[in-house]
Amino acid sequence: MRFLAITALLLLTLCVGCHKVDVKTGTPKCIAKQIKAEDSKHTGVGAKVIKYKFQGKDVYVLDLCHKCPDAGSEVLDSDCKSLGSLGGMIGNCLINGEDFSKAEMIETVWQKKK
């Protein structure tokens, strides 16, 4: 009986530990790593990472606290170099001196579902 309880506990642990994070294919490894780290946190449902084309490059906007009006959304290039932050308390919309409204949305590469 004890053997069955231990086996059941191990199987449950494996199932819980095998949560697969759904990140779009082709996402740079450093962005995927940040997504997996965020997914394991208690980040709220609706948090997301969106890929844009901006100033001729792929950039990623990390909108991790969409229910936090004072929190900005970090903008990273494909090497995970921060280009700045959008929104926040001051409502910033400039990245590299250019209005981010000129960016073209490509796709949502990840969104927190649970």
C-alpha positions as CSV (number, residue, x, y, z in Angstrom):
1,M,0.0,0.0,0.0
2,R,2.8,2.4,0.9
3,F,4.5,1.6,-2.5
4,L,1.3,2.6,-4.3
5,A,1.1,5.9,-2.4
6,I,4.8,6.7,-3.2
7,T,4.3,5.8,-6.9
8,A,1.2,7.9,-7.1
9,L,3.0,10.9,-5.5
10,L,5.9,10.5,-7.9
11,L,3.6,10.4,-11.0
12,L,1.7,13.4,-9.8
13,T,5.0,15.3,-9.3
14,L,6.1,14.4,-12.8
15,C,2.9,15.5,-14.3
16,V,2.9,18.9,-12.5
17,G,6.6,19.4,-13.4
18,C,6.1,18.7,-17.1
19,H,4.1,21.9,-17.8
20,K,4.9,22.8,-21.4
21,V,5.2,26.5,-22.2
22,D,3.8,27.2,-25.6
23,V,6.3,29.6,-27.3
24,K,6.1,30.2,-31.1
25,T,8.7,28.4,-33.2
26,G,11.5,30.7,-34.3
27,T,11.5,32.8,-31.1
28,P,15.1,33.7,-30.1
29,K,16.4,31.5,-27.3
30,C,16.9,34.3,-24.9
31,I,13.3,35.5,-25.4
32,A,12.0,32.0,-24.9
33,K,14.1,31.7,-21.7
34,Q,12.5,34.9,-20.4
35,I,9.1,33.6,-21.3
36,K,9.6,30.3,-19.5
37,A,10.8,32.1,-16.4
38,E,7.8,34.4,-16.5
39,D,5.4,31.4,-17.0
40,S,6.7,29.7,-13.9
41,K,6.0,32.9,-11.8
42,H,2.6,33.9,-10.7
43,T,2.3,36.3,-13.7
44,G,-1.4,37.0,-14.3
45,V,-3.5,35.5,-17.0
46,G,-3.3,37.7,-20.1
47,A,0.4,38.5,-19.8
48,K,2.0,38.2,-23.2
49,V,5.0,38.7,-25.5
50,I,4.3,40.2,-28.9
51,K,6.8,40.3,-31.8
52,Y,6.9,43.5,-33.9
53,K,8.9,44.8,-36.9
54,F,10.4,48.1,-35.8
55,Q,13.2,50.2,-37.4
56,G,13.9,47.2,-39.7
57,K,14.4,44.7,-36.9
58,D,12.4,42.2,-35.0
59,V,11.6,43.4,-31.5
60,Y,9.6,41.8,-28.7
61,V,7.3,43.7,-26.3
62,L,7.0,42.0,-22.9
63,D,3.5,42.9,-21.6
64,L,3.7,41.0,-18.3
65,C,1.4,43.0,-16.1
66,H,-1.5,44.2,-18.2
67,K,-3.6,44.9,-15.1
68,C,-0.9,47.2,-13.7
69,P,-1.4,50.6,-15.4
70,D,1.8,52.1,-13.9
71,A,4.0,49.2,-15.1
72,G,5.6,49.7,-18.5
73,S,6.1,47.0,-21.2
74,E,9.7,46.3,-21.9
75,V,10.9,46.3,-25.5
76,L,13.8,43.9,-26.3
77,D,15.6,43.2,-29.5
78,S,16.3,39.6,-30.7
79,D,19.4,39.5,-28.6
80,C,17.5,40.4,-25.4
81,K,19.0,43.9,-25.3
82,S,16.5,46.3,-23.8
83,L,15.6,49.1,-26.1
84,G,13.3,50.9,-23.6
85,S,9.9,50.7,-22.0
86,L,6.5,51.6,-23.3
87,G,3.6,53.0,-21.2
88,G,4.1,53.2,-17.5
89,M,3.3,56.2,-15.3
90,I,4.6,58.7,-17.9
91,G,3.0,57.0,-20.9
92,N,6.2,56.7,-22.9
93,C,5.7,55.8,-26.6
94,L,9.3,56.5,-27.9
95,I,11.9,53.7,-28.5
96,N,15.2,54.8,-30.0
97,G,13.7,58.3,-30.5
98,E,10.9,57.0,-32.7
99,D,7.2,56.6,-31.9
100,F,6.5,52.9,-31.4
101,S,3.1,53.4,-33.1
102,K,5.0,53.0,-36.4
103,A,5.9,49.4,-35.4
104,E,4.2,46.6,-37.3
105,M,2.8,43.8,-35.2
106,I,3.9,40.4,-36.5
107,E,2.5,37.9,-33.9
108,T,1.9,37.0,-30.3
109,V,4.6,34.6,-29.4
110,W,3.3,33.7,-26.0
111,Q,0.3,34.4,-23.8
112,K,-0.3,33.3,-20.2
113,K,-3.5,31.2,-20.1
114,K,-3.6,29.9,-16.6
